[in-house]
Amino acid sequence: MRIAYLTGEYPRVTDTFIQLEVAELRRLGATVQPFSVRRPRHGEALSPEQKEERDRTHYLLPANPVHLLKAHINLLRRPKQYLLALALAWKTRQLGIRGTLYQAIYFLEAGLLADLLHQQSITHLHNHIGDSSGTVTMLASALGNFGYSFTLHGPGIFFEPTRWRIDEKISRAKFVCCISQFCRSQAMIFAPVESWPNLQIVHCGVDPHSFLALDQLPSSAEQFSEPVTHSLNYLSRAINSGQSLLYVGRLAAAKGLPILLKSLKALASKHAAVHLTVVGDGPDRELLERQAADLEIAAHVDFVGSKSPAEVRRYLRAADVFVMSSFAEGVPVVLMEAMMAQRPVVATQIAGISELVEDGVSGFLVPPSDVERLSDRIHQLLSDEDLRQRFGQQGQRRVSEAFNVHNEAKKLYALMSMAMNEQPAAQRSAGVASARLIKSSAGVRN
């Protein structure tokens, strides 16, 4: 099986689940060639494995004009197919001069990609996310006359479904991986009914084996690679003190961090030693740091910036409670990682999160934007060590069973194999269901 993977920017620290998926497909025997529209932004804290994957990746931009021209000349040898693809690009463009210009750029990129796939004898293209890189994928498929599939995440693409023409992308795809039942239901709103069988549940996943070493607690700040001042501060206050909170993610107001900081203000009156570590970076970091100062809780918060996957796992091991206060998510992989690390979680009850976290069993779910409920649930966990341990154990079991990358990659491999053999959607659904049944009867081995 020879397949190509396309994303807008790869590999990134925030997309380790894609890298895990690609690695597992290779382990199953597929030849996977990664493509990316752009290189990762400068300053991404890439691990050695991610740097190796970056060196394997073919980047479309910046494009060599000569290569671009040759690619489209090669494709023009099939004029009817080229014109049909051009008509599809016009049909699915965003209205207006700007939208038409962007669509022309996507079409040029798609031609380059289609020609590269022909040169490498690749006959199936898979895309993650589905927005602009999804458009390139759809147009490349039309130009190159090969099949494609994509993984639909949300929530962003569901805010602008018409702009990104997810109806057309779903209709033309061999299959679509939806990361949750909620995601599939949103896709069904826009997809024609006859395309619904193509919407398959394939979760993003984590590798349970990468969390086995977490039983070894870091004994000194030197085992962390971030500046020692942050490490000493964090370790001296936080390691399994029963008072340590952790947030990992992009620093943006839409992630609900202003709500979390207000909750921390309330918690500080009950737990004098409570401490929140914020891992990540983003456009609102300065605003959030200023808010912490205005709330007079700066001594209770450390903003430590972006970290590598290995460092994030160390932070997870040191935390007592993982908190996610976001207003919009798919099914966050970092939440899976926290549960796999046996950390009790408090998360907002949005989108597909309730398919991962069972309220009162493996964590607490709270209404988004509810400061009082968020602080109350965190307080409950900080005050009850037995409850924290019980939630942590149940959370790890849930992720191991339903969000294990080894099992999810097998589903994806089966879908790709059947799609490349032109099996109808109904048979593909039955095949994946059979794979699930076999896995269930055999037990989770990974």
NORURKA-V210507 format. One line per field, one symbol per residue. phi: phi as a letter, one per 20 degrees, with the letter a starting at -180 (. if undefined). burial: # if it has 24 or more other C-alpha atoms within 12 Angstrom, else .. A space follows every 10 residues. Layout:
phi = ???
burial = ???
This chain:
phi = .dcddccfbb edffdfffff ffffffffof eddfcbfcfg ffnfeefgff fffgfeeedf dfefgfffff fffffffdff ffffffffff fdfefoffff ffffffffff fffffffffe ledbcdcdno effffgffff fffelcebbb eednegfffc ffgelfffff feffacedfa fffffffffd efgfegffed ecffbcegff dffffefgeb fffeefgfff ffffffedgl encddcccrf ebgfemfgff ffffgffffd cfefbddddp brfdgfffff ffffemcgfe ccednfcfgf fffffffeee beccdfebbe cfffffffff emefcccfec lefffddegn ddrddcffme ffffffffgf ffecffffff fffffffffg edceffffff ffgfffffff emffgfffff ffffffffff feneee
burial = ########## ########## ######...# ########## ...####..# ..##..#### #......#.. ##..#..... ##..##.### .###...... .######### ########.. .######### ########## ########## #####.##.. #.######## ########## ########.# #...###### ########.. #..#...#.. #..###...# #.###.#### .######### ########## ########.. #.######## ##..#..##. ##....#### ########## ########## ########## ########## ########## ########## ########## #.######## ##....###. ########## ########## ########## ....#..##. ##...#.... ......
